[in-house]
Amino acid sequence: MAKKTIGIKPLADRVLVEAAEAEEKTSGGIIIPDTAKEKPQKGKVIAVGTGKPDEPITVKVGDSILYGKYSGTEITIDGNDYLIMRESDIFAVI
């Protein structure tokens, strides 16, 4: 799989994340309409900043992560939606 090339470099402890797609069906097979879909809480790291002098970045490009429901700021680059957030908003690497 080819890596995505994005013309953006996060600063300091910020991370650029591509959110995972919202669930289309429940485990029982019920189709969820667009208006009822929950905001995803997992995604893939696309770019990372350099970190702070006393706190290096611990995630790397390509990591799958879990983050808070209302974490980050939504941005659109070349028609694709991303989140930019601080590394401290990330709960876990999966």
PDB file of N, CA, C and O in Angstrom:
ATOM      1  N   MET A   1       0.840  -1.175   0.000  1.00  0.00           N
ATOM      2  CA  MET A   1       0.000   0.000   0.000  1.00  0.00           C
ATOM      3  C   MET A   1       0.888   1.242   0.000  1.00  0.00           C
ATOM      4  O   MET A   1       1.799   1.348   0.821  1.00  0.00           O
ATOM      5  N   ALA A   2       0.641   2.162  -0.891  1.00  0.00           N
ATOM      6  CA  ALA A   2       1.454   3.367  -0.999  1.00  0.00           C
ATOM      7  C   ALA A   2       1.107   4.347   0.107  1.00  0.00           C
ATOM      8  O   ALA A   2      -0.051   4.483   0.501  1.00  0.00           O
ATOM      9  N   LYS A   3       2.127   5.023   0.597  1.00  0.00           N
ATOM     10  CA  LYS A   3       1.908   6.030   1.631  1.00  0.00           C
ATOM     11  C   LYS A   3       1.305   7.264   0.994  1.00  0.00           C
ATOM     12  O   LYS A   3       1.609   7.609  -0.147  1.00  0.00           O
ATOM     13  N   LYS A   4       0.427   7.934   1.767  1.00  0.00           N
ATOM     14  CA  LYS A   4      -0.162   9.174   1.283  1.00  0.00           C
ATOM     15  C   LYS A   4       0.850  10.294   1.456  1.00  0.00           C
ATOM     16  O   LYS A   4       1.544  10.360   2.470  1.00  0.00           O
ATOM     17  N   THR A   5       0.933  11.166   0.474  1.00  0.00           N
ATOM     18  CA  THR A   5       1.795  12.327   0.570  1.00  0.00           C
ATOM     19  C   THR A   5       0.903  13.542   0.725  1.00  0.00           C
ATOM     20  O   THR A   5       0.094  13.863  -0.146  1.00  0.00           O
ATOM     21  N   ILE A   6       1.069  14.206   1.853  1.00  0.00           N
ATOM     22  CA  ILE A   6       0.253  15.371   2.149  1.00  0.00           C
ATOM     23  C   ILE A   6       1.197  16.550   2.319  1.00  0.00           C
ATOM     24  O   ILE A   6       2.250  16.421   2.943  1.00  0.00           O
ATOM     25  N   GLY A   7       0.830  17.675   1.776  1.00  0.00           N
ATOM     26  CA  GLY A   7       1.688  18.853   1.865  1.00  0.00           C
ATOM     27  C   GLY A   7       1.502  19.621   3.159  1.00  0.00           C
ATOM     28  O   GLY A   7       1.459  20.851   3.142  1.00  0.00           O
ATOM     29  N   ILE A   8       1.391  18.929   4.270  1.00  0.00           N
ATOM     30  CA  ILE A   8       1.219  19.591   5.562  1.00  0.00           C
ATOM     31  C   ILE A   8       2.091  18.885   6.590  1.00  0.00           C
ATOM     32  O   ILE A   8       2.157  17.656   6.622  1.00  0.00           O
ATOM     33  N   LYS A   9       2.752  19.661   7.422  1.00  0.00           N
ATOM     34  CA  LYS A   9       3.612  19.124   8.481  1.00  0.00           C
ATOM     35  C   LYS A   9       3.135  19.716   9.801  1.00  0.00           C
ATOM     36  O   LYS A   9       3.284  20.917  10.023  1.00  0.00           O
ATOM     37  N   PRO A  10       2.559  18.892  10.690  1.00  0.00           N
ATOM     38  CA  PRO A  10       2.111  19.404  11.993  1.00  0.00           C
ATOM     39  C   PRO A  10       3.295  19.951  12.794  1.00  0.00           C
ATOM     40  O   PRO A  10       4.428  19.496  12.642  1.00  0.00           O
ATOM     41  N   LEU A  11       3.013  20.921  13.636  1.00  0.00           N
ATOM     42  CA  LEU A  11       4.039  21.524  14.473  1.00  0.00           C
ATOM     43  C   LEU A  11       4.032  20.930  15.875  1.00  0.00           C
ATOM     44  O   LEU A  11       3.002  20.454  16.354  1.00  0.00           O
ATOM     45  N   ALA A  12       5.174  20.963  16.518  1.00  0.00           N
ATOM     46  CA  ALA A  12       5.356  20.551  17.924  1.00  0.00           C
ATOM     47  C   ALA A  12       4.752  19.181  18.185  1.00  0.00           C
ATOM     48  O   ALA A  12       5.143  18.202  17.548  1.00  0.00           O
ATOM     49  N   ASP A  13       3.799  19.096  19.117  1.00  0.00           N
ATOM     50  CA  ASP A  13       3.239  17.797  19.526  1.00  0.00           C
ATOM     51  C   ASP A  13       1.916  17.489  18.837  1.00  0.00           C
ATOM     52  O   ASP A  13       1.106  16.736  19.379  1.00  0.00           O
ATOM     53  N   ARG A  14       1.679  18.049  17.661  1.00  0.00           N
ATOM     54  CA  ARG A  14       0.430  17.811  16.958  1.00  0.00           C
ATOM     55  C   ARG A  14       0.573  16.646  15.976  1.00  0.00           C
ATOM     56  O   ARG A  14       1.658  16.347  15.479  1.00  0.00           O
ATOM     57  N   VAL A  15      -0.571  16.002  15.719  1.00  0.00           N
ATOM     58  CA  VAL A  15      -0.621  14.816  14.875  1.00  0.00           C
ATOM     59  C   VAL A  15      -1.771  14.983  13.885  1.00  0.00           C
ATOM     60  O   VAL A  15      -2.855  15.424  14.270  1.00  0.00           O
ATOM     61  N   LEU A  16      -1.552  14.637  12.618  1.00  0.00           N
ATOM     62  CA  LEU A  16      -2.604  14.657  11.599  1.00  0.00           C
ATOM     63  C   LEU A  16      -3.160  13.249  11.476  1.00  0.00           C
ATOM     64  O   LEU A  16      -2.411  12.297  11.254  1.00  0.00           O
ATOM     65  N   VAL A  17      -4.488  13.113  11.621  1.00  0.00           N
ATOM     66  CA  VAL A  17      -5.142  11.805  11.671  1.00  0.00           C
ATOM     67  C   VAL A  17      -6.242  11.726  10.618  1.00  0.00           C
ATOM     68  O   VAL A  17      -7.010  12.669  10.428  1.00  0.00           O
ATOM     69  N   GLU A  18      -6.301  10.585   9.942  1.00  0.00           N
ATOM     70  CA  GLU A  18      -7.415  10.293   9.044  1.00  0.00           C
ATOM     71  C   GLU A  18      -8.376   9.407   9.821  1.00  0.00           C
ATOM     72  O   GLU A  18      -8.033   8.281  10.183  1.00  0.00           O
ATOM     73  N   ALA A  19      -9.584   9.914  10.080  1.00  0.00           N
ATOM     74  CA  ALA A  19     -10.563   9.170  10.867  1.00  0.00           C
ATOM     75  C   ALA A  19     -11.052   7.947  10.101  1.00  0.00           C
ATOM     76  O   ALA A  19     -11.180   7.976   8.877  1.00  0.00           O
ATOM     77  N   ALA A  20     -11.325   6.870  10.839  1.00  0.00           N
ATOM     78  CA  ALA A  20     -11.882   5.659  10.236  1.00  0.00           C
ATOM     79  C   ALA A  20     -13.325   5.941   9.810  1.00  0.00           C
ATOM     80  O   ALA A  20     -13.968   6.850  10.333  1.00  0.00           O
ATOM     81  N   GLU A  21     -13.813   5.168   8.875  1.00  0.00           N
ATOM     82  CA  GLU A  21     -15.186   5.319   8.419  1.00  0.00           C
ATOM     83  C   GLU A  21     -16.157   4.950   9.536  1.00  0.00           C
ATOM     84  O   GLU A  21     -15.892   4.030  10.310  1.00  0.00           O
ATOM     85  N   ALA A  22     -17.278   5.663   9.623  1.00  0.00           N
ATOM     86  CA  ALA A  22     -18.315   5.350  10.604  1.00  0.00           C
ATOM     87  C   ALA A  22     -18.959   4.013  10.247  1.00  0.00           C
ATOM     88  O   ALA A  22     -19.047   3.650   9.074  1.00  0.00           O
ATOM     89  N   GLU A  23     -19.400   3.297  11.252  1.00  0.00           N
ATOM     90  CA  GLU A  23     -20.024   1.994  11.043  1.00  0.00           C
ATOM     91  C   GLU A  23     -21.283   2.125  10.191  1.00  0.00           C
ATOM     92  O   GLU A  23     -22.098   3.018  10.420  1.00  0.00           O
ATOM     93  N   GLU A  24     -21.442   1.244   9.215  1.00  0.00           N
ATOM     94  CA  GLU A  24     -22.606   1.242   8.322  1.00  0.00           C
ATOM     95  C   GLU A  24     -23.728   0.368   8.860  1.00  0.00           C
ATOM     96  O   GLU A  24     -24.905   0.652   8.638  1.00  0.00           O
ATOM     97  N   LYS A  25     -23.356  -0.715   9.580  1.00  0.00           N
ATOM     98  CA  LYS A  25     -24.330  -1.671  10.111  1.00  0.00           C
ATOM     99  C   LYS A  25     -24.010  -1.985  11.556  1.00  0.00           C
ATOM    100  O   LYS A  25     -22.862  -1.875  11.987  1.00  0.00           O
ATOM    101  N   THR A  26     -25.036  -2.378  12.308  1.00  0.00           N
ATOM    102  CA  THR A  26     -24.809  -2.874  13.661  1.00  0.00           C
ATOM    103  C   THR A  26     -24.378  -4.326  13.575  1.00  0.00           C
ATOM    104  O   THR A  26     -24.417  -4.930  12.504  1.00  0.00           O
ATOM    105  N   SER A  27     -23.965  -4.885  14.708  1.00  0.00           N
ATOM    106  CA  SER A  27     -23.543  -6.286  14.701  1.00  0.00           C
ATOM    107  C   SER A  27     -24.710  -7.215  14.369  1.00  0.00           C
ATOM    108  O   SER A  27     -24.501  -8.344  13.925  1.00  0.00           O
ATOM    109  N   GLY A  28     -25.934  -6.742  14.583  1.00  0.00           N
ATOM    110  CA  GLY A  28     -27.124  -7.534  14.263  1.00  0.00           C
ATOM    111  C   GLY A  28     -27.578  -7.379  12.820  1.00  0.00           C
ATOM    112  O   GLY A  28     -28.537  -8.031  12.406  1.00  0.00           O
ATOM    113  N   GLY A  29     -26.905  -6.526  12.040  1.00  0.00           N
ATOM    114  CA  GLY A  29     -27.223  -6.374  10.623  1.00  0.00           C
ATOM    115  C   GLY A  29     -28.132  -5.202  10.301  1.00  0.00           C
ATOM    116  O   GLY A  29     -28.527  -5.040   9.146  1.00  0.00           O
ATOM    117  N   ILE A  30     -28.478  -4.380  11.281  1.00  0.00           N
ATOM    118  CA  ILE A  30     -29.336  -3.221  11.029  1.00  0.00           C
ATOM    119  C   ILE A  30     -28.494  -2.113  10.405  1.00  0.00           C
ATOM    120  O   ILE A  30     -27.421  -1.783  10.911  1.00  0.00           O
ATOM    121  N   ILE A  31     -28.976  -1.542   9.311  1.00  0.00           N
ATOM    122  CA  ILE A  31     -28.267  -0.472   8.619  1.00  0.00           C
ATOM    123  C   ILE A  31     -28.503   0.838   9.370  1.00  0.00           C
ATOM    124  O   ILE A  31     -29.639   1.191   9.688  1.00  0.00           O
ATOM    125  N   ILE A  32     -27.408   1.552   9.648  1.00  0.00           N
ATOM    126  CA  ILE A  32     -27.473   2.811  10.386  1.00  0.00           C
ATOM    127  C   ILE A  32     -27.573   3.966   9.383  1.00  0.00           C
ATOM    128  O   ILE A  32     -26.720   4.091   8.504  1.00  0.00           O
ATOM    129  N   PRO A  33     -28.618   4.824   9.506  1.00  0.00           N
ATOM    130  CA  PRO A  33     -28.717   5.971   8.587  1.00  0.00           C
ATOM    131  C   PRO A  33     -27.639   7.010   8.904  1.00  0.00           C
ATOM    132  O   PRO A  33     -27.112   7.046  10.016  1.00  0.00           O
ATOM    133  N   ASP A  34     -27.317   7.852   7.925  1.00  0.00           N
ATOM    134  CA  ASP A  34     -26.274   8.867   8.090  1.00  0.00           C
ATOM    135  C   ASP A  34     -26.536   9.781   9.281  1.00  0.00           C
ATOM    136  O   ASP A  34     -25.596  10.185   9.965  1.00  0.00           O
ATOM    137  N   THR A  35     -27.779  10.108   9.535  1.00  0.00           N
ATOM    138  CA  THR A  35     -28.111  11.023  10.626  1.00  0.00           C
ATOM    139  C   THR A  35     -27.884  10.411  12.004  1.00  0.00           C
ATOM    140  O   THR A  35     -27.784  11.147  12.985  1.00  0.00           O
ATOM    141  N   ALA A  36     -27.802   9.097  12.105  1.00  0.00           N
ATOM    142  CA  ALA A  36     -27.639   8.431  13.400  1.00  0.00           C
ATOM    143  C   ALA A  36     -26.222   7.902  13.623  1.00  0.00           C
ATOM    144  O   ALA A  36     -25.929   7.354  14.686  1.00  0.00           O
ATOM    145  N   LYS A  37     -25.351   8.058  12.645  1.00  0.00           N
ATOM    146  CA  LYS A  37     -23.986   7.537  12.788  1.00  0.00           C
ATOM    147  C   LYS A  37     -23.222   8.347  13.819  1.00  0.00           C
ATOM    148  O   LYS A  37     -23.327   9.573  13.872  1.00  0.00           O
ATOM    149  N   GLU A  38     -22.446   7.639  14.642  1.00  0.00           N
ATOM    150  CA  GLU A  38     -21.609   8.299  15.631  1.00  0.00           C
ATOM    151  C   GLU A  38     -20.273   8.665  15.016  1.00  0.00           C
ATOM    152  O   GLU A  38     -19.784   8.002  14.101  1.00  0.00           O
ATOM    153  N   LYS A  39     -19.692   9.736  15.540  1.00  0.00           N
ATOM    154  CA  LYS A  39     -18.376  10.158  15.091  1.00  0.00           C
ATOM    155  C   LYS A  39     -17.367   9.078  15.468  1.00  0.00           C
ATOM    156  O   LYS A  39     -17.346   8.643  16.619  1.00  0.00           O
ATOM    157  N   PRO A  40     -16.530   8.633  14.532  1.00  0.00           N
ATOM    158  CA  PRO A  40     -15.566   7.574  14.855  1.00  0.00           C
ATOM    159  C   PRO A  40     -14.549   8.045  15.884  1.00  0.00           C
ATOM    160  O   PRO A  40     -14.239   9.233  15.970  1.00  0.00           O
ATOM    161  N   GLN A  41     -14.031   7.095  16.666  1.00  0.00           N
ATOM    162  CA  GLN A  41     -13.043   7.409  17.683  1.00  0.00           C
ATOM    163  C   GLN A  41     -11.723   6.699  17.419  1.00  0.00           C
ATOM    164  O   GLN A  41     -10.879   6.582  18.307  1.00  0.00           O
ATOM    165  N   LYS A  42     -11.556   6.229  16.193  1.00  0.00           N
ATOM    166  CA  LYS A  42     -10.271   5.643  15.833  1.00  0.00           C
ATOM    167  C   LYS A  42      -9.883   6.127  14.450  1.00  0.00           C
ATOM    168  O   LYS A  42     -10.725   6.545  13.655  1.00  0.00           O
ATOM    169  N   GLY A  43      -8.589   6.060  14.182  1.00  0.00           N
ATOM    170  CA  GLY A  43      -8.093   6.546  12.908  1.00  0.00           C
ATOM    171  C   GLY A  43      -6.663   6.117  12.686  1.00  0.00           C
ATOM    172  O   GLY A  43      -6.109   5.302  13.425  1.00  0.00           O
ATOM    173  N   LYS A  44      -6.073   6.693  11.639  1.00  0.00           N
ATOM    174  CA  LYS A  44      -4.709   6.343  11.235  1.00  0.00           C
ATOM    175  C   LYS A  44      -3.877   7.623  11.199  1.00  0.00           C
ATOM    176  O   LYS A  44      -4.320   8.645  10.675  1.00  0.00           O
ATOM    177  N   VAL A  45      -2.685   7.561  11.752  1.00  0.00           N
ATOM    178  CA  VAL A  45      -1.778   8.713  11.776  1.00  0.00           C
ATOM    179  C   VAL A  45      -1.211   8.923  10.372  1.00  0.00           C
ATOM    180  O   VAL A  45      -0.652   8.004   9.774  1.00  0.00           O
ATOM    181  N   ILE A  46      -1.361  10.137   9.859  1.00  0.00           N
ATOM    182  CA  ILE A  46      -0.895  10.483   8.515  1.00  0.00           C
ATOM    183  C   ILE A  46       0.408  11.280   8.575  1.00  0.00           C
ATOM    184  O   ILE A  46       1.287  11.092   7.735  1.00  0.00           O
ATOM    185  N   ALA A  47       0.537  12.166   9.563  1.00  0.00           N
ATOM    186  CA  ALA A  47       1.755  12.973   9.719  1.00  0.00           C
ATOM    187  C   ALA A  47       1.914  13.334  11.193  1.00  0.00           C
ATOM    188  O   ALA A  47       0.926  13.444  11.918  1.00  0.00           O
ATOM    189  N   VAL A  48       3.147  13.518  11.629  1.00  0.00           N
ATOM    190  CA  VAL A  48       3.421  13.893  13.022  1.00  0.00           C
ATOM    191  C   VAL A  48       4.365  15.085  13.067  1.00  0.00           C
ATOM    192  O   VAL A  48       5.161  15.304  12.153  1.00  0.00           O
ATOM    193  N   GLY A  49       4.261  15.854  14.153  1.00  0.00           N
ATOM    194  CA  GLY A  49       5.163  16.973  14.379  1.00  0.00           C
ATOM    195  C   GLY A  49       6.488  16.467  14.935  1.00  0.00           C
ATOM    196  O   GLY A  49       6.719  15.262  15.033  1.00  0.00           O
ATOM    197  N   THR A  50       7.345  17.404  15.294  1.00  0.00           N
ATOM    198  CA  THR A  50       8.660  17.050  15.806  1.00  0.00           C
ATOM    199  C   THR A  50       8.667  16.809  17.305  1.00  0.00           C
ATOM    200  O   THR A  50       9.657  16.313  17.843  1.00  0.00           O
ATOM    201  N   GLY A  51       7.587  17.148  17.987  1.00  0.00           N
ATOM    202  CA  GLY A  51       7.524  16.989  19.438  1.00  0.00           C
ATOM    203  C   GLY A  51       8.058  18.222  20.135  1.00  0.00           C
ATOM    204  O   GLY A  51       8.555  19.152  19.498  1.00  0.00           O
ATOM    205  N   LYS A  52       7.948  18.214  21.462  1.00  0.00           N
ATOM    206  CA  LYS A  52       8.487  19.300  22.281  1.00  0.00           C
ATOM    207  C   LYS A  52       9.880  18.885  22.742  1.00  0.00           C
ATOM    208  O   LYS A  52      10.185  17.693  22.772  1.00  0.00           O
ATOM    209  N   PRO A  53      10.728  19.842  23.101  1.00  0.00           N
ATOM    210  CA  PRO A  53      12.095  19.481  23.518  1.00  0.00           C
ATOM    211  C   PRO A  53      12.142  18.483  24.679  1.00  0.00           C
ATOM    212  O   PRO A  53      13.025  17.626  24.720  1.00  0.00           O
ATOM    213  N   ASP A  54      11.209  18.587  25.614  1.00  0.00           N
ATOM    214  CA  ASP A  54      11.206  17.687  26.767  1.00  0.00           C
ATOM    215  C   ASP A  54      10.237  16.515  26.619  1.00  0.00           C
ATOM    216  O   ASP A  54      10.184  15.650  27.494  1.00  0.00           O
ATOM    217  N   GLU A  55       9.459  16.470  25.512  1.00  0.00           N
ATOM    218  CA  GLU A  55       8.490  15.393  25.276  1.00  0.00           C
ATOM    219  C   GLU A  55       8.521  14.968  23.809  1.00  0.00           C
ATOM    220  O   GLU A  55       7.851  15.591  22.986  1.00  0.00           O
ATOM    221  N   PRO A  56       9.271  13.936  23.459  1.00  0.00           N
ATOM    222  CA  PRO A  56       9.283  13.481  22.054  1.00  0.00           C
ATOM    223  C   PRO A  56       7.953  12.818  21.676  1.00  0.00           C
ATOM    224  O   PRO A  56       7.238  12.308  22.539  1.00  0.00           O
ATOM    225  N   ILE A  57       7.637  12.830  20.403  1.00  0.00           N
ATOM    226  CA  ILE A  57       6.423  12.191  19.890  1.00  0.00           C
ATOM    227  C   ILE A  57       6.600  10.675  19.975  1.00  0.00           C
ATOM    228  O   ILE A  57       7.646  10.145  19.598  1.00  0.00           O
ATOM    229  N   THR A  58       5.572   9.979  20.473  1.00  0.00           N
ATOM    230  CA  THR A  58       5.664   8.525  20.623  1.00  0.00           C
ATOM    231  C   THR A  58       4.902   7.767  19.546  1.00  0.00           C
ATOM    232  O   THR A  58       5.122   6.567  19.376  1.00  0.00           O
ATOM    233  N   VAL A  59       4.008   8.435  18.809  1.00  0.00           N
ATOM    234  CA  VAL A  59       3.311   7.761  17.711  1.00  0.00           C
ATOM    235  C   VAL A  59       4.076   8.026  16.421  1.00  0.00           C
ATOM    236  O   VAL A  59       4.852   8.978  16.328  1.00  0.00           O
ATOM    237  N   LYS A  60       3.846   7.166  15.423  1.00  0.00           N
ATOM    238  CA  LYS A  60       4.529   7.349  14.147  1.00  0.00           C
ATOM    239  C   LYS A  60       3.520   7.229  13.009  1.00  0.00           C
ATOM    240  O   LYS A  60       2.410   6.733  13.205  1.00  0.00           O
ATOM    241  N   VAL A  61       3.899   7.672  11.853  1.00  0.00           N
ATOM    242  CA  VAL A  61       3.044   7.615  10.666  1.00  0.00           C
ATOM    243  C   VAL A  61       2.656   6.160  10.412  1.00  0.00           C
ATOM    244  O   VAL A  61       3.504   5.268  10.423  1.00  0.00           O
ATOM    245  N   GLY A  62       1.368   5.936  10.183  1.00  0.00           N
ATOM    246  CA  GLY A  62       0.862   4.596   9.907  1.00  0.00           C
ATOM    247  C   GLY A  62       0.228   3.915  11.104  1.00  0.00           C
ATOM    248  O   GLY A  62      -0.466   2.911  10.941  1.00  0.00           O
ATOM    249  N   ASP A  63       0.452   4.442  12.322  1.00  0.00           N
ATOM    250  CA  ASP A  63      -0.152   3.852  13.523  1.00  0.00           C
ATOM    251  C   ASP A  63      -1.668   4.001  13.492  1.00  0.00           C
ATOM    252  O   ASP A  63      -2.188   5.035  13.072  1.00  0.00           O
ATOM    253  N   SER A  64      -2.377   2.960  13.941  1.00  0.00           N
ATOM    254  CA  SER A  64      -3.817   3.035  14.156  1.00  0.00           C
ATOM    255  C   SER A  64      -4.008   3.441  15.611  1.00  0.00           C
ATOM    256  O   SER A  64      -3.401   2.862  16.511  1.00  0.00           O
ATOM    257  N   ILE A  65      -4.858   4.443  15.837  1.00  0.00           N
ATOM    258  CA  ILE A  65      -4.990   4.998  17.177  1.00  0.00           C
ATOM    259  C   ILE A  65      -6.448   5.115  17.613  1.00  0.00           C
ATOM    260  O   ILE A  65      -7.363   5.088  16.789  1.00  0.00           O
ATOM    261  N   LEU A  66      -6.645   5.245  18.925  1.00  0.00           N
ATOM    262  CA  LEU A  66      -7.931   5.577  19.529  1.00  0.00           C
ATOM    263  C   LEU A  66      -7.801   6.961  20.137  1.00  0.00           C
ATOM    264  O   LEU A  66      -6.798   7.263  20.782  1.00  0.00           O
ATOM    265  N   TYR A  67      -8.815   7.812  19.936  1.00  0.00           N
ATOM    266  CA  TYR A  67      -8.764   9.171  20.477  1.00  0.00           C
ATOM    267  C   TYR A  67     -10.139   9.547  21.016  1.00  0.00           C
ATOM    268  O   TYR A  67     -11.120   8.840  20.784  1.00  0.00           O
ATOM    269  N   GLY A  68     -10.202  10.656  21.731  1.00  0.00           N
ATOM    270  CA  GLY A  68     -11.450  11.121  22.334  1.00  0.00           C
ATOM    271  C   GLY A  68     -12.479  11.506  21.293  1.00  0.00           C
ATOM    272  O   GLY A  68     -12.137  11.925  20.186  1.00  0.00           O
ATOM    273  N   LYS A  69     -13.749  11.360  21.659  1.00  0.00           N
ATOM    274  CA  LYS A  69     -14.847  11.628  20.723  1.00  0.00           C
ATOM    275  C   LYS A  69     -14.823  13.056  20.185  1.00  0.00           C
ATOM    276  O   LYS A  69     -15.130  13.280  19.015  1.00  0.00           O
ATOM    277  N   TYR A  70     -14.466  14.009  21.019  1.00  0.00           N
ATOM    278  CA  TYR A  70     -14.483  15.420  20.595  1.00  0.00           C
ATOM    279  C   TYR A  70     -13.070  15.990  20.474  1.00  0.00           C
ATOM    280  O   TYR A  70     -12.880  17.199  20.606  1.00  0.00           O
ATOM    281  N   SER A  71     -12.095  15.146  20.229  1.00  0.00           N
ATOM    282  CA  SER A  71     -10.700  15.578  20.117  1.00  0.00           C
ATOM    283  C   SER A  71     -10.413  16.173  18.750  1.00  0.00           C
ATOM    284  O   SER A  71     -11.023  15.800  17.748  1.00  0.00           O
ATOM    285  N   GLY A  72      -9.479  17.097  18.732  1.00  0.00           N
ATOM    286  CA  GLY A  72      -8.959  17.621  17.479  1.00  0.00           C
ATOM    287  C   GLY A  72      -9.831  18.633  16.775  1.00  0.00           C
ATOM    288  O   GLY A  72     -10.954  18.925  17.186  1.00  0.00           O
ATOM    289  N   THR A  73      -9.278  19.154  15.709  1.00  0.00           N
ATOM    290  CA  THR A  73      -9.947  20.118  14.850  1.00  0.00           C
ATOM    291  C   THR A  73     -10.063  19.508  13.468  1.00  0.00           C
ATOM    292  O   THR A  73      -9.081  19.007  12.920  1.00  0.00           O
ATOM    293  N   GLU A  74     -11.265  19.547  12.901  1.00  0.00           N
ATOM    294  CA  GLU A  74     -11.485  18.972  11.574  1.00  0.00           C
ATOM    295  C   GLU A  74     -10.968  19.928  10.508  1.00  0.00           C
ATOM    296  O   GLU A  74     -11.258  21.124  10.540  1.00  0.00           O
ATOM    297  N   ILE A  75     -10.198  19.391   9.563  1.00  0.00           N
ATOM    298  CA  ILE A  75      -9.700  20.176   8.438  1.00  0.00           C
ATOM    299  C   ILE A  75      -9.893  19.374   7.154  1.00  0.00           C
ATOM    300  O   ILE A  75      -9.984  18.147   7.187  1.00  0.00           O
ATOM    301  N   THR A  76      -9.955  20.072   6.031  1.00  0.00           N
ATOM    302  CA  THR A  76     -10.083  19.422   4.728  1.00  0.00           C
ATOM    303  C   THR A  76      -8.878  19.795   3.876  1.00  0.00           C
ATOM    304  O   THR A  76      -8.571  20.974   3.696  1.00  0.00           O
ATOM    305  N   ILE A  77      -8.201  18.778   3.356  1.00  0.00           N
ATOM    306  CA  ILE A  77      -7.037  18.978   2.500  1.00  0.00           C
ATOM    307  C   ILE A  77      -7.262  18.181   1.223  1.00  0.00           C
ATOM    308  O   ILE A  77      -7.450  16.966   1.272  1.00  0.00           O
ATOM    309  N   ASP A  78      -7.243  18.854   0.093  1.00  0.00           N
ATOM    310  CA  ASP A  78      -7.447  18.214  -1.209  1.00  0.00           C
ATOM    311  C   ASP A  78      -8.725  17.379  -1.247  1.00  0.00           C
ATOM    312  O   ASP A  78      -8.745  16.309  -1.854  1.00  0.00           O
ATOM    313  N   GLY A  79      -9.788  17.856  -0.606  1.00  0.00           N
ATOM    314  CA  GLY A  79     -11.071  17.171  -0.615  1.00  0.00           C
ATOM    315  C   GLY A  79     -11.196  16.027   0.377  1.00  0.00           C
ATOM    316  O   GLY A  79     -12.247  15.390   0.443  1.00  0.00           O
ATOM    317  N   ASN A  80     -10.148  15.748   1.154  1.00  0.00           N
ATOM    318  CA  ASN A  80     -10.191  14.692   2.168  1.00  0.00           C
ATOM    319  C   ASN A  80     -10.281  15.318   3.556  1.00  0.00           C
ATOM    320  O   ASN A  80      -9.657  16.345   3.822  1.00  0.00           O
ATOM    321  N   ASP A  81     -11.056  14.698   4.430  1.00  0.00           N
ATOM    322  CA  ASP A  81     -11.229  15.202   5.791  1.00  0.00           C
ATOM    323  C   ASP A  81     -10.220  14.560   6.732  1.00  0.00           C
ATOM    324  O   ASP A  81      -9.994  13.350   6.691  1.00  0.00           O
ATOM    325  N   TYR A  82      -9.618  15.386   7.578  1.00  0.00           N
ATOM    326  CA  TYR A  82      -8.630  14.942   8.557  1.00  0.00           C
ATOM    327  C   TYR A  82      -8.917  15.619   9.892  1.00  0.00           C
ATOM    328  O   TYR A  82      -9.705  16.561   9.974  1.00  0.00           O
ATOM    329  N   LEU A  83      -8.269  15.124  10.919  1.00  0.00           N
ATOM    330  CA  LEU A  83      -8.273  15.758  12.231  1.00  0.00           C
ATOM    331  C   LEU A  83      -6.841  16.125  12.562  1.00  0.00           C
ATOM    332  O   LEU A  83      -5.922  15.356  12.277  1.00  0.00           O
ATOM    333  N   ILE A  84      -6.640  17.280  13.156  1.00  0.00           N
ATOM    334  CA  ILE A  84      -5.330  17.626  13.683  1.00  0.00           C
ATOM    335  C   ILE A  84      -5.511  17.803  15.185  1.00  0.00           C
ATOM    336  O   ILE A  84      -6.360  18.572  15.636  1.00  0.00           O
ATOM    337  N   MET A  85      -4.698  17.076  15.954  1.00  0.00           N
ATOM    338  CA  MET A  85      -4.869  17.070  17.403  1.00  0.00           C
ATOM    339  C   MET A  85      -3.521  16.979  18.088  1.00  0.00           C
ATOM    340  O   MET A  85      -2.508  16.657  17.466  1.00  0.00           O
ATOM    341  N   ARG A  86      -3.526  17.266  19.373  1.00  0.00           N
ATOM    342  CA  ARG A  86      -2.317  17.101  20.177  1.00  0.00           C
ATOM    343  C   ARG A  86      -2.133  15.619  20.477  1.00  0.00           C
ATOM    344  O   ARG A  86      -3.104  14.867  20.556  1.00  0.00           O
ATOM    345  N   GLU A  87      -0.893  15.212  20.642  1.00  0.00           N
ATOM    346  CA  GLU A  87      -0.635  13.808  20.949  1.00  0.00           C
ATOM    347  C   GLU A  87      -1.299  13.402  22.259  1.00  0.00           C
ATOM    348  O   GLU A  87      -1.666  12.239  22.427  1.00  0.00           O
ATOM    349  N   SER A  88      -1.459  14.328  23.179  1.00  0.00           N
ATOM    350  CA  SER A  88      -2.084  14.005  24.474  1.00  0.00           C
ATOM    351  C   SER A  88      -3.564  13.651  24.336  1.00  0.00           C
ATOM    352  O   SER A  88      -4.146  13.086  25.262  1.00  0.00           O
ATOM    353  N   ASP A  89      -4.187  13.973  23.189  1.00  0.00           N
ATOM    354  CA  ASP A  89      -5.592  13.594  22.940  1.00  0.00           C
ATOM    355  C   ASP A  89      -5.716  12.131  22.505  1.00  0.00           C
ATOM    356  O   ASP A  89      -6.823  11.598  22.427  1.00  0.00           O
ATOM    357  N   ILE A  90      -4.588  11.487  22.222  1.00  0.00           N
ATOM    358  CA  ILE A  90      -4.595  10.086  21.784  1.00  0.00           C
ATOM    359  C   ILE A  90      -4.573   9.196  23.021  1.00  0.00           C
ATOM    360  O   ILE A  90      -3.727   9.354  23.901  1.00  0.00           O
ATOM    361  N   PHE A  91      -5.528   8.247  23.076  1.00  0.00           N
ATOM    362  CA  PHE A  91      -5.628   7.336  24.223  1.00  0.00           C
ATOM    363  C   PHE A  91      -4.754   6.109  24.073  1.00  0.00           C
ATOM    364  O   PHE A  91      -4.152   5.664  25.050  1.00  0.00           O
ATOM    365  N   ALA A  92      -4.666   5.542  22.859  1.00  0.00           N
ATOM    366  CA  ALA A  92      -3.942   4.286  22.693  1.00  0.00           C
ATOM    367  C   ALA A  92      -3.569   4.067  21.229  1.00  0.00           C
ATOM    368  O   ALA A  92      -4.196   4.608  20.318  1.00  0.00           O
ATOM    369  N   VAL A  93      -2.536   3.263  21.033  1.00  0.00           N
ATOM    370  CA  VAL A  93      -2.158   2.773  19.705  1.00  0.00           C
ATOM    371  C   VAL A  93      -2.670   1.353  19.630  1.00  0.00           C
ATOM    372  O   VAL A  93      -2.416   0.551  20.529  1.00  0.00           O
ATOM    373  N   ILE A  94      -3.398   1.027  18.556  1.00  0.00           N
ATOM    374  CA  ILE A  94      -3.973  -0.335  18.424  1.00  0.00           C
ATOM    375  C   ILE A  94      -3.318  -1.083  17.277  1.00  0.00           C
ATOM    376  O   ILE A  94      -3.665  -2.234  17.013  1.00  0.00           O
TER     377      ILE A  94
END
